[in-house]
Amino acid sequence: MEFVTAEEKETLEKRLGELKSRRPEITARIAEARADGDLKENADYHAARDDQGMNEAEIRRLEERLTNVSVAAAEDIPDDMVFLGAVVKLRDLDDDDEDLYKLVGEASGNFDADEIEVTASSPMGEALMKARVGETVKVDLPRGEKRFEIIEIL
């Protein structure tokens, strides 16, 4: 069971809908390319078939993921506990540097945000999950262990 925020689930469902809506377009491209003749040397046909395969694989992945997710209810989470969707201010105990981190179910790939996204399944996410303000968390990273103090939950 994977926990996601309601916003993340909505994003997954929207993406799934977009992919499903592409099916007729891809099928039309395949039919159009097939009508051009010899399929062995028809690059448009092979490109459309590859596109169809990738589209269908992503649809299956999202459908599988959506059947195994559970939306974390905000009212069930204490205000001082880090959980999915929380933006947390952390202080690196090695250099006193402070940064904002957002705990998410799946990274959005948006690097323009003010906070650093960490997934709940990452070492940082696992260390932060269910931690409270004032606690120190240890994170096992590839370059060694780091310790962070939880300053506040925004």
Salt bridges, closest charged atoms under 4 A:
GLU2 OE2 - ARG65 NH2 2.43
GLU18 OE1 - ARG15 NH1 3.81
ASP51 OD2 - ARG22 NH2 2.71
ASP51 OD2 - ARG29 NH1 2.77
GLU56 OE2 - ARG23 NE 2.82
GLU58 OE2 - ARG61 NH2 2.88
GLU63 OE2 - LYS20 NZ 3.03
ASP80 OD1 - ARG132 NH1 2.61
ASP92 OD2 - LYS146 NZ 2.60
ASP94 OD2 - LYS146 NZ 3.69
GLU98 OE1 - LYS89 NZ 3.92
GLU98 OE2 - ARG91 NH2 2.94
GLU106 OE1 - ARG61 NH1 3.97
GLU106 OE1 - ARG65 NH1 2.18
GLU149 OE1 - ARG91 NH1 3.11
GLU152 OE2 - LYS89 NZ 3.74
